[in-house]
Amino acid sequence: MAGKTRSTIVAVEDGSAAAAVDLLHAFFEESGFPGDRASITAHLQAMLADPHHWAALAQQALRAIGIVTVTTMLYVEWGRLGEIGDLYVVPTARRQGVARELIEAALSWCREHGCSAVSVTVTEHGENEAGLGRFYKAFGFKPSGRQIHTLRLE
């Protein structure tokens, strides 16, 4: 990381929620995920109200340039399992180590909150556009052999 500016990682709180929503909205638009500002805001507020979930911003010069979200669930197999749900860095701050800082902070939070493992879902878009499988492999993540099948409930 020589020559790269370190970010300050701060938990998202009420005062920084608008910046978090802006980053998440940009991420969803860029990735083609559904989500308008109102639903993103509501879901983020619900996450922040639950002590088993977490979101953090990467800041440089007090400007939010990246975000990570973490949720947890209890499983018979794993105990508490963390999942990195969202990871986004603004285009102008990419390839500077910001995503690495956010992942390291997320892993630290998961350890501190009793998670026995952490998972991440890599979408086809994320793999094709950014090679996210290789990125996460550098942290020790590896395919689990599981497939995720989702049914949207109306």
Secondary structure, 3 states (H helix, E strand, C coil): CCCCCCCEEEECCHHHHHHHHHHHHHHHHHHCCCCCHHHHHHHHHHHHHCCCCEEEEEEECCEEEEEEEEEEEEECCCEEEEEEEEEEECHHHCCCCHHHHHHHHHHHHHHHCCCCEEEECCCHHHHHHHCHHHHHHCCCCCCCCCCCCCCCCC
